[in-house]
Amino acid sequence: MSRISKYMEAMLEVYGDKVELTKSTYDKRPYR
């Protein structure tokens, strides 16, 4: 079970990074 939670934690971390990256690139666009 701990292995699965660790895997999910890592996935959430990667997903969070992607969301932050998308947000920053979206904000840098000249148009919205």
N, C-alpha and C positions, 0 to 999 in steps of 0.2 A: 504493500500500500504506500509506503513512504517513497518508493521509487516512482510511483505514478504521480504523487503530489509534487515531487521534485521536477518531474517532466512538465507537469502543468505549470509550475511556477516559472520554469524557463520559457515556456511558450508564452505565458502572459508577459514576461519581461520583453521578449522579442516583439510581441504584438504592441506593447506600450511604446516601444522605441519607434515602431513603424507609424503609429498614430501621431506621435510627436513630430516625426519627420514630415508626414503628410501635412500636418497643421502648419509647420514653419514654411514649407514650400508654398502652401496655399496662401499664406499671409504675404509672401514675397511677390506674388503675382501682381502685375500692374492693374489688373481688372479683377472684379469679384462677381 
